[in-house]
């Protein structure tokens, strides 16, 4: 029924077992033993033929499917795909141990705060108008007068909803 070559032996020590089984099938696809559109052996048959568990056989098929070599058809099985013009690169199956890196948000915060003053960026996350829209000179003059008259107000923090006389003035002047 299947033209699956049983004489191809899974290579020892070439990565995880499911990858080795998958390479066996991929070799058959490349050699033309298994042609595009052809139905692959059942998972159970592959399991018995390669003397691996059903789980390993299924994982091999899933690995080939992720690589674009085969496709699953619901309630029908797995089929060989048409060859791609440029095959997808295969990831290295060996895990790479990376260098430890400091985790934290300090660097990110520095980048965000640094970009706040760049004219090319628009700070959508802040609720402040652009500086060109504010009467900066007049505000500086008013703040200077307040700090001379009421220096204790400089270090005071007003909790929400805010300083009531200021809220009234803003409400009065708002359109």
HELIX and SHEET records of a PDB file:
HELIX    1   1 UNK A   17  UNK A   31  1                                  15    
HELIX    2   2 UNK A   43  UNK A   50  1                                   8    
HELIX    3   3 UNK A   54  UNK A   66  1                                  13    
HELIX    4   4 UNK A  106  UNK A  115  1                                  10    
HELIX    5   5 UNK A  131  UNK A  133  5                                   3    
HELIX    6   6 UNK A  136  UNK A  149  1                                  14    
HELIX    7   7 UNK A  151  UNK A  153  5                                   3    
HELIX    8   8 UNK A  164  UNK A  173  1                                  10    
SHEET    1   A 2 UNK A  70  UNK A  73  0                                        
SHEET    2   A 2 UNK A  77  UNK A  80 -1                                        
END                                                                             
